Amino acid sequence: VCAIPVPRFSHNNDRLIWGHSSYGNFSCKSAYLLQTNINEDIYSSSAFKCLWPLDILPRIKTFLWLAALDRLPTRSLLKARSIIEDGCPRCNLQTESILHVIRDCYHSKRIWNMLSLIPLSTEFFNSLYIHIWLKENCLSNKPSSLPHNG
């Protein structure tokens, strides 16, 4: 670094650039992602690209988008902020994460099974990450038996 010559005639003043965001600006979000080693590549994944063309209500798209970003105020997220305990208030068996609320809780599974006209396959409940689960279900070629997709 010391061997690199400094330009004598520069039209711009020196400035700080944060290397962990796309625009070079510091944000609490980019610092948090850096600190927790979360890879921002998931935000550009096809899970997000497949949400926007769906023919569903905008508020449902927004909800799924926030769920995929892990931005919904679940108890596990609030526990990480030292606000509340993380146990699911409905089943009292597991941590209340996004996937638990939407898919894995006993009460959620009952709702999914009531909405489905045919038994749900085990593939529906396989993924460990919400953005992968959304992508797999959005891009599925199987005809849906859910009444809201009819």
N, C-alpha and C positions, 0 to 999 in steps of 0.2 A: 504494500500500500504506500509506503514511504517513497518508493521509486516512481510512482505515477506523478507526472508533472501536473501542477495546478494550472488551469487555463488562465491566461493573463487578462483576456477580454471576455468577460461574461456579461450577458445582458440581464441575467436574473440573479437575485440574491440567493444565497444558500438557504435551504429550508429543510426541516425534518420531514421524513417520509416514513410512515408506519408500513412495514413490509408485510403485514398480516391481514390486509384488506385489499379489495380489488382497486380502490381509488387512492390508496396510500394515506388515508385518513384514519386516525385512531378512533376506535369506538369501544365502549364497554363490551359489546357483543364479541368483537374480534379478539379482545383481550381474554374474555371468558373462554372462547373457543380454543385459543392458544393454551391457556392454563389447563383446561380439562382435556386437551388433546383430541378434541372433536374435529373430525375431518369435514371441511365445508363441501367436499365433493358430493355428499348426500343431498345437498340443497340443489344441485344441478342434475340430480338423477331423473330417470324417466318417471319416477313416482310423481314428481311434481308436474312434469310435462303432460302426463296422462290425465291429471285432474281437470285442467282447464277446459278441454274440449267436451267433457262429460255434459250430457243434457240433464242436469240436476239443478235444483235451486241454488242461487249464489250463496246463500247462508250455509248450505251444506258443503259446498266447495270450500268456503272459507274455514268452516269447522275442520274438514279433513286436512286442509293445508296447515292449519295450526297444530292439529294432531301430529301430522308428519314431521313438523318442526319441533315437536315436544314442547309446545308453548301453552298448552292448556293447563289450568291450575289444578293438576291432580295432586293427591296427597304426597306422592313421592317427590314431586317438584317442590312442593311447599316444605317438605321435610328437609330437602337440600338447602333451603333458605332459613332453616331453623324456625319455621312458623308453626308447624303442626306435626303430629305423628303421621306415619305413612300407611297405616293399616286401612284396608278397604272397609268402609262403614256398612256396606251391604252384606258381605259374606264373612267378614272378620277372619279370613283365612290367609290372605296374601297382601302384598304391598299394592296400593292403588296406583298403578302405572297407566299410561295411555292404553296399551294393549289390554291390560286387565279390565279397564272400564269398558272399552269398546267391544272386546271379543272374549276374553278369558274368564271373567267372573261368571259364576254359576248363573246369576240372574241375567247377564248379557247373553249367555249361551241359550237360555230359555227363550229370550226374545228372538234371537236369530232363528231358532228352530220353529217358533210360531210363525214367523214371516215367510219361511221357506215352504214351498209346496212339495218339495222332495227333500229327503234327508241330506243334510250337508255332508260333504266328503271331509275326511280328515285333513286334506290339503288346505281347506279353508282355515284351519286352526294351526298350521305348521310354523309359520315364520316367527322369528324372534324379535324382529324390528318392525316398527309401525310403517316406515316408508317402504320397506320391501313388501310387506303385507298389502299395502295399498296398491303398489305397482302390480303385484301378481293378480290382484282381484280386478283392477281397472283394465288390465291388458288380457284378461282371460278370454279365450275364444268360446268358452262354454256358455250356452244360453242361460240366462239368469232365471231363477224361479221366484225371485223376489217381486212382490206386486208393484213396487214403485219403479221397476225397470221395464214393465210390460209395455 
